[in-house]
């Protein structure tokens, strides 16, 4: 009698991940792949982009960004499922990402992010009381990116000086 060969099913289906991401573009494909943090980020990002569609300003820019995000999250969900299956086929145990495995986004003791949050809160509070206009915020949002980029460059040069 011949031995039966049992083929083990891959842990994740790339097709199902893609279908879920196609029909539910707010992180369901990432949640299926057990990437909960990525799923939450997709959920918030999708909600923000859909909300931007209702303002009417900044079109067609926000529409194009929403379309790009829609297709990106489908492709990303399929690729994540394939990556999980590849790890499983190579004999590596797929471990669910836990809290300990998540990268530390903000270093403890960094004053910069505290200042950024205080400034953002103050600006939005002033906008709520009509001291400044939300239109000004939309015109000046790249200043925040410049500040964050400058902080990254400063940290990089500071760490390189420590190594020397």
C-alpha positions, -999 to 999 in steps of 0.1 A, spaced: 0 0 0 14 34 -10 19 61 16 -4 90 13 12 123 7 -5 150 26 1 184 11 0 211 37 -21 241 29 -2 274 28 -9 296 59 -23 325 39 -41 328 5 -27 356 -17 -60 355 -37 -81 359 -6 -59 387 7 -63 405 -27 -101 399 -28 -105 412 7 -84 443 0 -103 448 -33 -137 448 -17 -128 463 16 -100 488 10 -97 499 46 -71 474 59 -90 442 58 -63 425 36 -37 435 61 -58 423 90 -62 389 72 -24 387 70 -23 394 107 -6 428 102 -28 446 127 -7 478 129 -6 481 92 -43 474 90 -50 502 115 -28 526 96 -47 517 63 -80 522 81 -71 557 93 -54 566 60 -84 555 40 -108 574 62 -87 605 59 -85 603 21 -122 597 17 -129 627 40 -106 648 18 -129 640 -11 -158 657 5 -140 690 10 -138 697 -27 -105 715 -24 -73 700 -37 -90 680 -64 -79 661 -84 -48 656 -62 -67 638 -34 -86 617 -58 -54 605 -74 -38 598 -40 -69 578 -30 -68 558 -62 -31 551 -57 -36 540 -21 -65 517 -32 -43 498 -57 -13 499 -34 -31 482 -5 -43 454 -28 -8 447 -41 7 450 -6 -18 425 8 -11 399 -19 27 404 -15 25 400 22 5 368 19 31 355 -6 59 364 18 43 346 46 38 315 25 74 316 13 87 317 49 64 287 57 76 267 27 113 273 37 106 257 70 106 289 90 78 292 115 57 322 108 53 340 140 25 366 145 40 400 149 37 409 186 41 441 205 78 432 212 85 429 175 72 463 165 99 489 158 101 518 182 88 547 163 99 574 188 129 572 209 123 577 246 134 611 257 130 628 224 118 663 230 111 669 193 79 648 190 65 664 221 71 699 207 55 688 174 24 676 191 21 707 212 25 730 182 -1 710 162 -25 711 190 -21 748 194 -25 754 157 -57 733 155 -71 750 186 -65 784 171 -82 773 139 -112 761 159 -115 795 175 -112 812 141 -80 829 151 -64 814 120 -80 798 90 -79 761 80 -70 773 45 -37 786 59 -30 752 74 -35 735 40 -11 761 24 16 756 51 15 718 57 48 713 38 66 732 66 59 703 89 76 679 65 106 703 63 109 703 101 107 666 104 132 661 76 156 686 93 152 666 126 161 634 108 192 650 93 202 664 127 198 630 143 219 614 116 247 638 119 246 637 157 250 598 156 278 600 130 297 624 152 294 600 181 309 572 160 339 593 151 
